């Protein structure tokens, strides 16, 4: 579990995050949603310690990240997995070597032990036959799966995903969503996903925080989104014709019943 308490973050006197408090639950897919420029990326960078908040606390199972020294923060990061927006694989490394990379960085295990763990993670994301290939030889969806395998290599307690479906077709995006959700349950991780993809929200969003201009404007479940009266949230969610039709259909069914 990650507890966020009254986080503020500014750049050159411009407030980007304003007094945000929330809890990201263990064993759930926790989503941060909002328009581009709303503060989502700054929020996730602050959560993992890449940015320091101006005020407030971030507690990882009661451990205060904002008060940690470099050594303590490095130890905590061993418990984190990160799935970057562009996958961020090393072009000069094979798929297997990419997955082994965090094991090489953070453990003293033998090459054989690291290889065994990496192959297990690739098997978990259904990529057992791609370990010898390079990133330039595989598809975008496969690259995302390699990145997920790398993110779970250290068996993390916390998983962070920044726009995991960026650049993917709808079918592949759905597969990545389902994979992240199933791994979250399997390893009982605290998963935080930064996204603007409403298909992801309605597919795997167990707890959702909506940020509007740096403030927490709404919080709830995917089911509660459909009945929300929050105008800012509704303007964001129902911007597409698809979700307008979904709400209209639900309202019609409720009227009929």
C-alpha positions as CSV (number, residue, x, y, z in Angstrom):
1,X,0.0,0.0,0.0
2,X,1.1,3.5,-0.8
3,X,-0.3,6.5,1.1
4,X,0.0,9.9,-0.3
5,X,-0.5,12.8,2.1
6,X,-1.0,16.4,1.1
7,X,1.6,16.4,-1.7
8,X,2.5,19.7,-3.3
9,X,4.9,20.1,-6.2
10,X,5.9,23.4,-7.9
11,X,8.4,24.4,-10.7
12,X,9.5,28.0,-10.7
13,X,6.5,29.0,-8.5
14,X,4.1,27.2,-10.8
15,X,2.0,24.7,-8.9
16,X,1.8,21.4,-10.7
17,X,0.4,19.2,-7.9
18,X,-1.8,20.8,-5.3
19,X,-2.4,19.2,-1.9
20,X,-3.1,15.7,-3.2
21,X,-3.9,12.9,-0.8
22,X,-4.9,9.3,-1.7
23,X,-4.2,5.7,-1.0
24,X,-3.1,3.1,-3.6
25,X,-4.3,-0.3,-2.5
26,X,-2.2,-3.4,-2.5
27,X,-3.3,-6.2,-4.9
28,X,-5.2,-3.7,-7.1
29,X,-4.7,-1.8,-10.3
30,X,-4.8,1.8,-9.2
31,X,-5.2,4.2,-12.1
32,X,-4.3,7.9,-12.4
33,X,-6.3,9.6,-15.2
34,X,-6.5,13.1,-16.6
35,X,-5.8,15.3,-19.6
36,X,-2.3,15.9,-21.0
37,X,-0.7,18.5,-18.8
38,X,-2.9,17.8,-15.8
39,X,0.0,16.6,-13.6
40,X,-0.2,12.8,-14.1
41,X,3.5,12.3,-15.1
42,X,4.8,14.6,-12.4
43,X,2.6,12.6,-9.9
44,X,4.1,9.3,-10.9
45,X,7.7,10.7,-10.9
46,X,7.1,12.1,-7.4
47,X,5.7,8.7,-6.3
48,X,8.9,6.9,-7.3
49,X,11.3,9.5,-5.9
50,X,12.5,11.0,-9.2
51,X,11.1,14.3,-8.1
52,X,10.9,15.6,-4.5
53,X,7.6,17.2,-3.4
54,X,7.7,20.7,-1.9
55,X,5.6,19.4,0.9
56,X,3.7,16.3,2.0
57,X,4.5,12.6,2.6
58,X,4.6,9.4,0.5
59,X,4.5,6.3,2.7
60,X,5.4,2.9,1.3
61,X,3.8,0.5,3.9
62,X,4.5,3.2,6.5
63,X,8.0,4.0,5.2
64,X,8.3,7.7,4.4
65,X,10.0,8.1,0.9
66,X,10.1,11.8,1.3
67,X,12.4,11.5,4.3
68,X,14.7,8.8,2.9
69,X,18.4,9.3,2.2
70,X,20.0,8.0,-1.0
71,X,20.9,4.6,0.3
72,X,17.4,4.0,1.7
73,X,15.8,5.2,-1.5
74,X,18.0,2.9,-3.5
75,X,16.9,-0.1,-1.3
76,X,13.3,0.9,-1.8
77,X,13.7,1.1,-5.5
78,X,14.7,-2.6,-5.5
79,X,11.1,-3.2,-4.5
80,X,9.7,-1.3,-7.5
81,X,9.1,-2.3,-11.1
82,X,8.7,0.3,-13.8
83,X,7.0,0.1,-17.2
84,X,8.0,3.1,-19.2
85,X,5.8,4.7,-21.9
86,X,8.2,3.8,-24.7
87,X,9.2,0.5,-23.2
88,X,12.8,1.9,-22.9
89,X,14.5,-1.3,-23.9
90,X,18.2,-1.3,-24.8
91,X,18.6,-1.8,-28.6
92,X,22.0,-3.3,-28.2
93,X,20.8,-6.0,-25.8
94,X,18.8,-9.1,-26.6
95,X,15.3,-9.6,-25.1
96,X,16.8,-11.9,-22.5
97,X,19.6,-9.4,-21.6
98,X,17.1,-6.6,-21.3
99,X,15.1,-8.6,-18.7
100,X,18.3,-9.6,-16.9
101,X,19.4,-6.0,-16.6
102,X,17.8,-5.1,-13.3
103,X,19.0,-8.4,-11.8
104,X,22.6,-7.4,-12.8
105,X,22.2,-4.0,-11.4
106,X,20.6,-4.9,-8.0
107,X,21.7,-8.4,-7.2
108,X,24.9,-10.4,-6.8
109,X,23.3,-13.6,-8.2
110,X,25.3,-15.7,-10.6
111,X,24.7,-15.4,-14.3
112,X,22.9,-18.8,-14.3
113,X,20.5,-17.7,-11.6
114,X,19.8,-14.4,-13.3
115,X,19.2,-16.1,-16.6
116,X,16.8,-18.6,-15.0
117,X,14.8,-15.8,-13.4
118,X,14.7,-13.8,-16.6
119,X,13.5,-16.8,-18.6
120,X,10.8,-17.4,-16.0
121,X,9.6,-13.8,-16.4
122,X,9.6,-14.1,-20.2
123,X,7.6,-17.3,-19.9
124,X,5.1,-15.5,-17.7
125,X,4.5,-13.0,-20.5
126,X,4.4,-15.7,-23.2
127,X,7.7,-14.8,-24.9
128,X,9.8,-17.9,-24.4
129,X,10.8,-18.0,-28.1
130,X,11.9,-14.4,-28.3
131,X,14.8,-14.4,-25.8
132,X,17.5,-14.3,-28.5
133,X,15.9,-11.5,-30.5
134,X,16.7,-7.8,-30.3
135,X,14.1,-5.0,-29.7
136,X,14.3,-4.0,-33.4
137,X,13.2,-7.4,-34.4
138,X,10.0,-7.6,-32.5
139,X,6.6,-5.8,-32.6
140,X,5.5,-3.0,-30.3
141,X,3.2,-5.3,-28.3
142,X,6.0,-7.8,-27.8
143,X,8.3,-4.9,-26.7
144,X,5.7,-4.0,-24.0
145,X,5.6,-7.6,-22.8
146,X,9.4,-7.6,-22.6
147,X,9.2,-4.4,-20.6
148,X,6.7,-6.0,-18.2
149,X,9.0,-9.1,-17.8
150,X,11.8,-6.7,-16.9
151,X,9.6,-4.8,-14.5
152,X,8.8,-7.9,-12.5
153,X,12.3,-9.5,-12.7
154,X,13.1,-8.4,-9.1
155,X,9.7,-9.6,-7.9
156,X,8.6,-6.1,-6.9
157,X,6.1,-5.1,-4.3
158,X,5.2,-2.0,-6.3
159,X,4.6,-1.7,-10.0
160,X,4.4,1.6,-11.9
161,X,3.2,1.9,-15.5
162,X,3.4,5.1,-17.5
163,X,0.9,5.0,-20.4
164,X,1.4,1.3,-21.0
165,X,-0.9,1.2,-24.0
166,X,0.7,4.2,-25.8
167,X,1.2,3.4,-29.5
168,X,-0.6,0.0,-29.4
169,X,-3.7,-1.1,-31.4
170,X,-6.9,-1.7,-29.4
171,X,-6.6,-5.5,-29.4
172,X,-2.9,-5.5,-28.2
173,X,-3.7,-2.8,-25.6
174,X,-6.4,-5.0,-24.2
175,X,-3.9,-7.9,-23.9
176,X,-1.4,-5.7,-22.1
177,X,-4.1,-4.5,-19.7
178,X,-5.1,-8.0,-18.9
179,X,-1.5,-9.0,-18.4
180,X,-0.8,-6.2,-16.0
181,X,-4.0,-6.9,-14.1
182,X,-3.3,-10.7,-13.8
183,X,0.3,-10.1,-12.7
184,X,-0.9,-7.6,-10.1
185,X,-3.2,-10.3,-8.6
186,X,-0.7,-13.1,-8.9
187,X,2.1,-11.2,-7.1
188,X,-0.3,-9.1,-4.8
189,X,1.5,-5.9,-5.9
190,X,0.5,-2.3,-5.5
191,X,0.1,-1.3,-9.1
192,X,-0.2,2.3,-10.2
193,X,-1.0,3.1,-13.8
194,X,-0.8,6.5,-15.4
195,X,-3.2,6.6,-18.4
196,X,-5.6,8.6,-20.5
197,X,-7.0,5.5,-22.2
198,X,-10.6,5.1,-21.1
199,X,-10.7,1.5,-22.4
200,X,-8.1,0.7,-19.8
201,X,-10.1,2.5,-17.2
202,X,-13.2,0.5,-17.9
203,X,-11.3,-2.8,-18.3
204,X,-9.0,-2.9,-15.3
205,X,-9.6,0.2,-13.2
206,X,-10.3,-1.0,-9.7
207,X,-9.5,2.3,-8.1
208,X,-9.3,5.5,-10.1
209,X,-8.0,9.0,-9.3
210,X,-8.8,11.8,-11.7
211,X,-6.4,14.8,-11.7
212,X,-7.6,18.1,-13.0
213,X,-5.1,21.0,-13.3
214,X,-2.9,19.5,-10.5
215,X,-5.7,18.8,-8.1
216,X,-7.5,15.5,-7.2
217,X,-10.9,16.3,-8.7
218,X,-12.5,12.8,-8.2
219,X,-11.8,9.3,-6.9
220,X,-13.7,6.1,-7.2
221,X,-14.3,2.9,-9.1
222,X,-14.9,2.2,-12.8
223,X,-18.5,1.5,-12.0
224,X,-18.9,4.8,-10.2
225,X,-17.5,6.7,-13.2
226,X,-20.6,5.9,-15.2
227,X,-22.9,7.5,-12.7
228,X,-20.7,10.4,-11.6
229,X,-22.1,13.9,-11.5
230,X,-18.7,15.5,-11.4
231,X,-18.7,17.8,-14.4
232,X,-14.9,17.9,-14.9
233,X,-14.7,14.1,-14.8
234,X,-17.7,13.8,-17.2
235,X,-16.2,16.2,-19.7
236,X,-13.0,14.1,-19.7
237,X,-14.6,10.6,-19.7
238,X,-17.5,11.3,-22.2
239,X,-15.4,13.3,-24.7
240,X,-15.6,10.4,-27.1
241,X,-18.8,9.4,-28.9
242,X,-18.4,5.8,-27.7
243,X,-18.7,6.6,-24.0
244,X,-21.5,9.0,-24.7
245,X,-23.4,6.1,-26.3
246,X,-22.6,3.9,-23.3
247,X,-24.0,6.3,-20.8
248,X,-27.1,7.0,-23.0
249,X,-27.7,3.2,-23.2
250,X,-27.3,2.8,-19.4
251,X,-29.7,5.7,-18.7
252,X,-32.2,4.2,-21.1
253,X,-32.0,0.8,-19.4
254,X,-32.4,2.3,-15.9
255,X,-35.5,4.2,-17.1
256,X,-37.0,1.0,-18.6
257,X,-36.4,-0.9,-15.3
